[in-house]
Amino acid sequence: MSDTNQVLTIENIQSFSVEDFLKLLKERTTLSVQLSDREILVVEVRQEELKPLPILEANVPSGWKKAIY
């Protein structure tokens, strides 16, 4: 499976564990899986650094648990 343009079939990958699939994807960075005669799913690795979450100012009103929702 060293050919990066190889299209796998759904039958090929059904025997893969999630770990094996992710390992293969990490090696190739792009996988094409043929789902049917008309559908090919392309899975691509994207490595982006996530932005930190913003720190928001807020308050929780006292008695909020007693409110009717």
N, C-alpha and C positions, 0 to 999 in steps of 0.2 A: 504494500500500500504506500509506496514511496512517491508515486505519481500524484502530484498536487492537482491535476486536472481530472482525476478519476472520479466518476460519479458512482456513489454507493447506492445500493437499493435498500428499501426498507427491510427486506428480508435479510440483507447482510448485517445490518446494525441491530436487529432484534436480539441477537445473541450477545451483544456487547453489554457489559455492565456500564453504569453511569461513569464510573471511574475510567474505564477503558475508552469510552467515547470522548470524555474530556481530555484524556491524555493524547488521543489521536488529533483532536481539534487543536490542542496546544502545539503539537508538532507541525501541523500543516497550516494553521491560522485560518483556513477556509475549507469547509466541507460542503459538498453537494450531495444531497440525498434525493433519489428519485422516488416519489411517493406513488405515482401512477404514470400512465403514458403521457399525461398532459401536465403533470405537476412535478417540479423539482424545487426542493427546499435548499436554500444556500445559507449555511451557518458560518458566521465570520467572527473572529475574535477581535474585540476592540478593547484596548487598554487605555482607560482615561482615569486620571486622578480625580476623585470626587472633591467637590468644593465643600468646605466646612459648613455646617448648618448655622444659620444666623441665630444670635442670641436675642430673644424678644423680651421686652419689658411687659409684664402682665401681673395681674393679681387675681386671686380666687376669692370671691366674696364668702364671708362667713355664712354658714347655714346652707351651702350649695347642695349638700346631700339631702336635705329635707325638702327641696323644691320638687314640684310636680312637673314631670316631663311628658 
